[in-house]
Amino acid sequence: QVRLEESGGGLVQPGGSLRLSCAASGIRFSVRPMAWYRQAPGKQRESVAVIMGGGNANYLDSVRGRFTISRDNAKNMVYLQMNSLKPEDTAVYYCNTVPLSDWGQGTQVTVSS
């Protein structure tokens, strides 16, 4: 059974940074593409960044250049470094496999002064 556990969210001022972490279990992690998603209040969940097993990554246009997805295949971990945060980045952030598995609980990111 796939299990995903996100952490690292919090309240940050505009322009600040956060690093999200996701611990994955129950999968062949090193060969599985992983992604970060977010869902803001009243909006659909959207894909923010995707990383292949070998490290190639793609980003949502609105976060490209500010966010960096990475993974540690030895630890079954995926990360999202978020810099220059904006109020519109406020959302619950989730990690998941590609294709999707069951969702974890997510981690809240709030960008506000």
C-alpha positions in Angstrom: 0.0 0.0 0.0 1.3 3.4 -1.0 1.8 5.9 1.8 2.7 9.5 1.4 3.5 11.9 4.2 4.0 15.6 3.6 5.6 18.1 6.0 7.3 21.5 6.1 4.4 23.8 5.5 3.7 26.9 7.5 3.1 30.7 7.5 5.7 32.8 5.6 5.8 36.4 4.5 5.8 37.3 0.8 9.3 36.8 -0.6 10.1 34.2 1.9 11.1 30.5 1.5 9.9 27.1 2.6 11.1 23.6 2.0 8.5 20.9 1.8 9.3 17.2 2.3 7.5 14.1 1.4 8.2 10.6 2.6 7.0 7.8 0.4 6.6 4.1 1.1 5.0 1.1 -0.5 6.4 1.8 -4.0 9.5 1.2 -6.1 10.5 4.8 -5.4 13.6 5.1 -7.5 11.8 4.4 -10.8 8.5 6.2 -10.1 7.9 9.7 -11.2 6.8 11.9 -8.3 4.9 15.2 -8.3 3.9 18.0 -6.0 0.3 19.3 -6.3 -1.5 22.1 -4.6 -5.1 23.1 -3.9 -6.1 26.6 -3.0 -9.5 27.3 -1.4 -12.3 27.1 -4.0 -9.9 26.0 -6.7 -9.1 22.7 -8.4 -6.0 20.8 -7.4 -3.1 21.5 -9.8 0.2 20.0 -10.5 3.1 22.2 -9.5 6.2 20.2 -10.3 7.0 16.7 -11.6 10.3 14.8 -11.3 11.3 11.7 -13.1 13.2 8.9 -11.4 16.5 10.1 -13.0 15.9 13.7 -11.9 14.5 15.5 -14.9 11.8 18.0 -13.8 9.0 20.1 -15.2 7.2 23.0 -13.5 3.9 24.9 -13.6 4.7 28.1 -15.5 3.8 30.3 -12.5 6.4 28.7 -10.3 9.2 28.0 -12.7 12.3 29.8 -11.5 11.0 30.0 -8.0 10.4 26.4 -7.0 12.7 23.4 -7.3 11.7 19.8 -7.0 14.3 17.2 -6.0 14.4 13.7 -4.8 16.6 11.4 -2.7 16.1 7.9 -4.0 18.1 6.4 -1.2 15.7 7.8 1.4 12.4 7.6 -0.6 12.0 11.3 -0.2 10.9 14.1 -2.5 11.3 17.8 -1.7 10.0 21.1 -2.9 12.1 24.2 -2.3 9.9 27.2 -2.6 11.6 30.7 -2.9 10.2 34.1 -3.5 6.8 33.0 -2.3 3.7 35.0 -3.2 0.3 35.2 -1.6 -1.1 33.3 -4.6 1.1 30.3 -3.6 -1.1 29.8 -0.5 -2.6 26.3 -0.7 -2.5 22.9 0.7 0.4 21.1 -0.9 0.4 17.4 -1.6 2.9 15.0 -3.1 1.9 12.0 -5.1 3.1 9.4 -7.5 2.7 9.5 -11.3 0.2 8.0 -12.0 -1.7 8.9 -8.9 -1.9 6.9 -5.7 -4.0 7.6 -2.6 -3.6 11.1 -1.4 -1.8 12.0 1.9 -3.0 14.6 4.3 -1.0 17.4 2.7 0.7 20.4 4.3 -0.6 23.9 4.5 1.4 26.8 3.1 0.2 30.3 3.8 1.9 33.3 2.3 0.8 36.4 4.1 2.2 39.6 5.7 
